[in-house]
Amino acid sequence: MKVLLKLFGAGYLAVSGFFFICGVALVGMSAWEIWEALTVASSETMQPRFVRILESVGLLTIAVAAFELGQTVLEEEVQREASISTPTRVRRFMSRFLIVVIVSLSIECLVSAFQSLHGRPELLPHAGVIGVCAALLLLAWGAFIRLNIPAEHLEPQAMQEAQAEDDKIAT
């Protein structure tokens, strides 16, 4: 059983590393898009250059999500070496994950809305759907936290243990 747990730890470490690699690749792609949009030699008019910069913002948003998800997996599954079995740990893990998803969806909604205002009106329904999804996730997350509070009060030692682990990881 211990060997199997070590293999899972190695798997989580690999997943975290791949999130990092994907994030770096997305930052590189974004930098290339910005470079292409801003070079003086570009023969494009202002409109396509603006769209390239918006695409760059979208790529950076996804890169931030990849970095944050990799860090979350690394900290929660590898460094803490504790299974997510208490309500406090579940809330913390879910909160870290959902904040990345909600912020990424919100930024993507804004990028799509800007693109629809600047020559691509067919993207407006997509932006609306993305915005509604982000809002629904935010409401669901709020409900989850609200419903999780009574469960956390049943195990106050779990909160103390989680805070002690935070102090240990921060040093």
C-alpha positions as CSV (number, residue, x, y, z in Angstrom):
1,M,0.0,0.0,0.0
2,K,2.9,2.4,0.8
3,V,4.4,1.8,-2.6
4,L,1.0,2.6,-4.2
5,L,0.8,5.8,-2.2
6,K,4.3,6.8,-3.4
7,L,3.3,6.2,-7.0
8,F,0.3,8.4,-6.6
9,G,2.6,11.1,-5.1
10,A,4.9,10.8,-8.1
11,G,1.9,11.0,-10.4
12,Y,0.7,14.2,-8.7
13,L,4.2,15.6,-8.9
14,A,4.3,14.8,-12.7
15,V,0.9,16.4,-13.2
16,S,2.0,19.5,-11.4
17,G,5.1,19.7,-13.5
18,F,3.1,19.3,-16.7
19,F,0.8,22.2,-15.6
20,F,4.0,24.3,-15.1
21,I,5.3,23.3,-18.6
22,C,1.9,24.1,-20.2
23,G,1.8,27.5,-18.4
24,V,5.3,28.4,-19.6
25,A,4.3,27.4,-23.2
26,L,1.2,29.5,-23.0
27,V,3.2,32.5,-21.7
28,G,5.6,32.1,-24.6
29,M,2.7,31.9,-27.1
30,S,1.2,35.0,-25.6
31,A,4.5,36.9,-25.8
32,W,4.7,35.9,-29.5
33,E,1.2,37.2,-30.1
34,I,2.0,40.5,-28.4
35,W,5.2,40.8,-30.4
36,E,3.4,40.2,-33.7
37,A,0.7,42.7,-32.7
38,L,3.1,45.4,-31.7
39,T,5.9,45.2,-34.3
40,V,6.0,48.3,-36.4
41,A,6.7,46.3,-39.5
42,S,3.3,44.7,-39.2
43,S,1.1,45.4,-42.3
44,E,-2.1,44.7,-40.4
45,T,-4.5,47.4,-39.6
46,M,-5.3,48.3,-36.0
47,Q,-8.3,45.9,-35.7
48,P,-6.5,42.6,-36.2
49,R,-3.7,43.8,-34.0
50,F,-6.2,44.6,-31.2
51,V,-7.7,41.1,-31.6
52,R,-4.2,39.6,-31.3
53,I,-3.6,41.4,-28.0
54,L,-7.0,40.2,-26.7
55,E,-6.0,36.6,-27.7
56,S,-2.8,37.2,-25.8
57,V,-4.8,38.1,-22.7
58,G,-6.8,34.9,-23.1
59,L,-3.6,32.9,-23.3
60,L,-2.2,34.5,-20.2
61,T,-5.4,33.8,-18.4
62,I,-5.2,30.2,-19.2
63,A,-1.5,30.2,-18.2
64,V,-2.3,31.7,-14.8
65,A,-4.9,28.9,-14.4
66,A,-2.3,26.3,-15.3
67,F,0.2,27.7,-12.9
68,E,-2.3,27.9,-10.1
69,L,-3.6,24.4,-10.6
70,G,-0.1,23.0,-10.7
71,Q,0.7,24.8,-7.5
72,T,-2.5,23.7,-5.8
73,V,-1.8,20.0,-6.8
74,L,1.8,20.3,-5.6
75,E,0.9,21.9,-2.2
76,E,-2.3,19.9,-1.4
77,E,-1.3,16.5,-2.7
78,V,2.5,16.3,-2.5
79,Q,3.7,18.7,0.2
80,R,0.9,18.2,2.7
81,E,1.0,14.4,2.3
82,A,-2.5,14.2,3.7
83,S,-5.6,12.9,2.1
84,I,-8.5,15.3,1.7
85,S,-10.8,13.7,4.2
86,T,-11.9,16.6,6.5
87,P,-14.4,19.3,5.5
88,T,-11.7,22.0,6.0
89,R,-9.4,20.3,3.6
90,V,-12.1,19.8,1.0
91,R,-13.2,23.4,1.3
92,R,-9.7,24.7,1.0
93,F,-8.9,22.5,-2.1
94,M,-12.2,23.3,-3.8
95,S,-11.9,27.0,-3.1
96,R,-8.4,27.2,-4.6
97,F,-9.5,25.3,-7.6
98,L,-12.8,27.2,-8.2
99,I,-11.3,30.7,-7.7
100,V,-8.9,29.9,-10.6
101,V,-11.8,28.6,-12.8
102,I,-14.1,31.5,-12.0
103,V,-11.5,34.2,-12.5
104,S,-10.4,32.6,-15.8
105,L,-14.0,32.3,-17.1
106,S,-14.7,35.9,-16.1
107,I,-11.6,37.2,-18.0
108,E,-12.5,35.0,-21.0
109,C,-16.0,36.5,-20.9
110,L,-14.5,40.0,-21.0
111,V,-12.1,39.1,-23.8
112,S,-15.0,37.6,-25.9
113,A,-17.2,40.6,-25.2
114,F,-14.4,43.0,-26.3
115,Q,-13.9,40.9,-29.4
116,S,-17.6,41.0,-30.2
117,L,-17.6,44.8,-29.8
118,H,-14.7,45.1,-32.2
119,G,-15.7,43.3,-35.3
120,R,-16.8,39.8,-34.2
121,P,-20.4,40.1,-33.1
122,E,-20.9,36.3,-33.5
123,L,-18.9,35.9,-30.2
124,L,-21.4,37.9,-28.1
125,P,-23.7,34.8,-27.3
126,H,-20.5,32.8,-26.4
127,A,-19.4,35.6,-24.0
128,G,-22.8,35.6,-22.4
129,V,-22.8,31.9,-21.9
130,I,-19.3,32.1,-20.4
131,G,-20.4,34.9,-18.1
132,V,-23.5,33.0,-16.9
133,C,-21.4,29.9,-16.3
134,A,-18.9,31.9,-14.2
135,A,-21.8,33.4,-12.2
136,L,-23.4,30.0,-11.6
137,L,-20.1,28.6,-10.4
138,L,-19.6,31.6,-8.1
139,L,-23.1,31.0,-6.6
140,A,-22.5,27.3,-6.3
141,W,-19.2,27.9,-4.6
142,G,-20.8,30.3,-2.1
143,A,-23.5,27.7,-1.4
144,F,-20.8,25.1,-0.9
145,I,-18.9,27.3,1.6
146,R,-22.1,28.2,3.4
147,L,-23.2,24.6,3.7
148,N,-19.6,23.5,4.7
149,I,-19.4,25.7,7.8
150,P,-21.5,23.5,10.1
151,A,-19.4,20.5,9.1
152,E,-16.2,22.3,9.9
153,H,-17.6,23.1,13.4
154,L,-17.9,19.3,14.0
155,E,-14.1,18.9,13.6
156,P,-12.4,22.0,15.0
157,Q,-9.1,20.2,15.3
158,A,-9.0,19.8,11.5
159,M,-8.9,23.6,11.1
160,Q,-6.0,23.8,13.6
161,E,-4.1,21.0,11.8
162,A,-4.6,22.7,8.5
163,Q,-3.3,26.0,9.9
164,A,-0.3,24.3,11.4
165,E,0.5,22.7,8.0
166,D,0.3,26.2,6.4
167,D,2.8,27.5,8.9
168,K,5.1,24.5,8.2
169,I,4.9,24.9,4.4
170,A,5.4,28.7,4.6
171,T,8.7,28.3,6.3
